[in-house]
Every structure is written in structure tokens, then in C-alpha cells.
Amino acid sequence: MSFILEIFRFILNRKKYFLVPLIIFLIIFGGLLVLSQGTAVAPFIYTLF
């Protein structure tokens, strides 16, 4: 948990606000991969890539 706080402190202190959409995209993409591991959604996700 401290790693996540450290990332957000880095973004705020260094004013690297362009990293926020990238982190949000990676979280959504990672969650999508985890949720699609054993479900019927997997074939639809594979067609996207």
C-alpha cells in the first residue's frame, strides 16, 4: 500500500500529471485481464488485441 502512496506523492511533487491517465489505463487493463481469466468474456477481449 505504501508503494501506491509513494507513486501519487511523486506525481504530485514533481507535477507529472500526464502519468495519471497512464496509471488509470494500466489499472483498468489489469483488472480486465484478471476478470477474464476464466469467464465467457475472454473471447471478446482477445478480439480487441
C-alpha positions as CSV (number, residue, x, y, z in Angstrom):
1,M,0.0,0.0,0.0
2,S,2.9,2.4,0.7
3,F,4.1,1.9,-2.9
4,I,0.9,3.3,-4.3
5,L,1.1,6.3,-1.9
6,E,4.7,6.8,-3.0
7,I,3.7,6.9,-6.6
8,F,1.0,9.5,-6.0
9,R,3.3,11.6,-3.9
10,F,5.9,11.5,-6.7
11,I,3.2,12.6,-9.2
12,L,2.1,15.5,-7.0
13,N,5.5,16.7,-6.0
14,R,7.1,16.5,-9.5
15,K,3.9,17.7,-11.3
16,K,3.9,14.7,-13.6
17,Y,0.2,14.9,-14.2
18,F,0.4,13.2,-17.6
19,L,1.1,9.9,-15.7
20,V,-2.3,9.8,-14.1
21,P,-4.2,8.6,-17.3
22,L,-1.5,6.0,-17.9
23,I,-1.8,4.6,-14.4
24,I,-5.6,4.5,-14.7
25,F,-5.4,2.7,-18.1
26,L,-3.0,0.1,-16.6
27,I,-5.3,-0.5,-13.6
28,I,-8.3,-1.0,-15.9
29,F,-6.4,-3.2,-18.3
30,G,-5.0,-5.3,-15.4
31,G,-8.4,-5.7,-13.9
32,L,-9.9,-6.7,-17.3
33,L,-7.2,-9.4,-17.6
34,V,-7.9,-10.7,-14.1
35,L,-11.6,-10.8,-14.6
36,S,-11.4,-12.5,-18.0
37,Q,-9.2,-15.4,-16.8
38,G,-12.0,-18.0,-16.6
39,T,-15.1,-16.3,-17.9
40,A,-17.0,-16.1,-21.1
41,V,-15.7,-12.6,-21.7
42,A,-12.3,-13.8,-22.7
43,P,-13.0,-14.4,-26.4
44,F,-14.3,-10.8,-26.7
45,I,-11.2,-9.4,-25.1
46,Y,-8.9,-11.4,-27.3
47,T,-10.6,-9.9,-30.4
48,L,-9.6,-6.4,-29.2
49,F,-5.9,-7.2,-29.3
